[in-house]
Amino acid sequence: MKDETKESRVLGHIQRLVSEEHQLFDHPSPSAEQSKRLADIQVELDQCWDLLRQRRALRETGHKPSEAQVRPASVVKNYEG
């Protein structure tokens, strides 16, 4: 799979997650299930953005972008930014 195709798929996934996130934010009083899903989406978004950053950094430094790995939620949840 070409690197651009992989990144396009990740970006498409990010767009779907952001859309779902916005729908959940629109609920005036979300259920416990909706609140949990929102928290899960936010972690998954952090993981996706991190994966894209890894891939781009690897490419820029002459490495294979395919070496990038999704980092555990426990790692990306602690990112600031």
Secondary structure, 3 states (H helix, E strand, C coil): CCHHHHHHHHHHHHHHHHHHHHHHHCCCCCCHHHHHHHHHHHHHHHHHHHHHHHHHHHHHCCCCHHHCCCCCHHHHCCCCC
